Amino acid sequence: MRAVFTFTPQAAQKLNAIMQERGGHLAVKIEIDSSGSGEVWRMTLVRRSAATAVVSGVPVQVDAGTAQLLDGLIIDWVMTPDGPGLGVYDQNLLDEVKPRRRS
């Protein structure tokens, strides 16, 4: 699997720390179900296998269909009113946003 998405350094650090706390030799399995009325994302920790790739320093497992849906995405560690978690951003959309100049 070629890397079509990335993790920010903060997300990579946090995910690797969580995997180490749980005994290591784990990977983040990412599944996206795009059937029905939207996308349902699942990120779970699984044992590393021959299918494990490393993206931005994070061991991951994704199938070919999910890899296509991840193209251009950035996964970040964010703080929300509900607490910390993962945020997903589309680099393709971010590249189109032009920064405003301060006057």
Stockholm file with secondary structure:
# STOCKHOLM 1.0

chainA/1-103         MRAVFTFTPQAAQKLNAIMQERGGHLAVKIEIDSSGSGEVWRMTLVRRSAATAVVSGVPVQVDAGTAQLLDGLIIDWVMTPDGPGLGVYDQNLLDEVKPRRRS
#=GR chainA/1-103 SS CCCCSEECHHHHHHHHHHHHHTTSSEEEEEEEECCSSSCEEEEEEEECCTTCEEETTEEEECCHHHHHHTTTEEEEEEEETTEEEEEEEEHHHHHHCCCCCCC
#=GC SS_cons         CCCCSEECHHHHHHHHHHHHHTTSSEEEEEEEECCSSSCEEEEEEEECCTTCEEETTEEEECCHHHHHHTTTEEEEEEEETTEEEEEEEEHHHHHHCCCCCCC
//
